Amino acid sequence: MDRDDKHSQYNTIKRLQKNYLIRAGESLSQIIPGSGVKPASQIKRLEKEIKQIQEEINRQREAEMLAQLNDTSGKNREENNPRIAEFVALLKDKKEQLQRLEIC
């Protein structure tokens, strides 16, 4: 019986962070609300994604301007316009997420 008790106790230990162990019978996601990501870290990640999206939009616009100067690749212009619109919509969504996180 001691062996079964030790095994069940071992199964109830969960790691909260690097140095914190707790004994819980349930899953930690049910006990602790949220995603487990610190808000500051989530904000930094979103800011990094926003920066990458803005850089990609700038690259697409630069390619579009170069295509206009060359005026030989009208097909490329048509391909870039929907991509830019897609990136702009994604950028708008990320900025809204960032505002929600900063408010909380």
C-alpha positions in Angstrom: 0.0 0.0 0.0 2.8 2.4 0.7 4.0 1.9 -2.8 0.6 3.0 -4.3 0.4 6.0 -2.0 3.9 7.2 -3.0 3.0 6.8 -6.6 -0.2 8.8 -6.3 1.6 11.5 -4.4 4.2 11.7 -7.2 1.5 12.0 -9.8 0.0 15.0 -8.0 3.2 17.2 -8.0 3.1 19.8 -10.7 5.7 22.4 -11.7 4.4 26.0 -11.6 7.5 27.8 -12.6 11.2 26.8 -12.6 11.6 26.7 -8.8 8.0 26.1 -7.7 6.4 22.7 -7.2 2.9 22.3 -6.0 0.8 19.3 -5.1 -2.5 19.3 -7.0 -4.8 16.5 -8.0 -6.2 18.4 -11.0 -4.6 20.0 -14.0 -3.1 23.4 -13.4 -5.0 24.9 -16.3 -8.2 24.2 -14.4 -6.9 25.6 -11.2 -5.0 28.7 -12.4 -7.0 30.9 -14.9 -5.3 32.4 -18.0 -2.9 31.2 -20.6 0.1 31.1 -18.3 1.9 33.8 -20.3 2.9 36.9 -18.4 1.1 40.0 -19.8 4.4 41.9 -20.3 5.8 39.0 -22.3 2.7 38.8 -24.4 2.8 42.5 -25.1 6.4 42.3 -26.1 5.6 39.4 -28.5 2.8 41.3 -30.1 5.0 44.4 -30.5 7.6 42.2 -32.2 5.0 40.7 -34.5 3.6 44.1 -35.4 7.1 45.3 -36.2 7.6 42.3 -38.5 4.3 42.9 -40.3 5.1 46.6 -40.8 8.5 45.6 -42.3 6.8 43.1 -44.6 4.2 45.8 -45.7 7.1 48.2 -46.5 8.9 45.5 -48.5 5.7 44.8 -50.5 5.2 48.5 -51.2 8.8 49.0 -52.2 8.5 46.1 -54.6 5.3 47.6 -56.0 7.0 51.0 -56.5 10.0 49.3 -58.2 7.5 47.5 -60.5 5.8 50.8 -61.4 9.2 52.3 -62.3 10.1 49.3 -64.5 6.5 49.2 -65.8 7.1 45.8 -67.3 5.6 43.7 -64.6 2.0 44.7 -64.4 1.2 41.2 -63.2 3.4 41.7 -60.1 1.4 44.8 -59.1 -1.8 42.9 -59.2 -0.3 40.2 -57.0 1.1 42.6 -54.4 -2.1 44.6 -53.9 -4.1 41.7 -52.2 -1.0 40.7 -50.2 -0.6 44.3 -48.9 -4.3 44.4 -48.0 -3.9 41.1 -46.2 -1.0 42.4 -44.2 -2.8 45.6 -43.3 -5.8 43.7 -42.0 -3.4 41.4 -39.9 -1.6 44.5 -38.6 -4.9 46.1 -37.6 -5.9 42.9 -35.7 -2.6 42.7 -33.9 -2.9 46.4 -32.8 -6.3 45.7 -31.4 -5.0 42.8 -29.4 -2.2 44.9 -28.1 -4.6 47.6 -27.0 -6.7 45.0 -25.2 -3.6 43.7 -23.3 -2.4 47.2 -22.4 -5.8 48.1 -21.0 -5.9 45.1 -18.7 
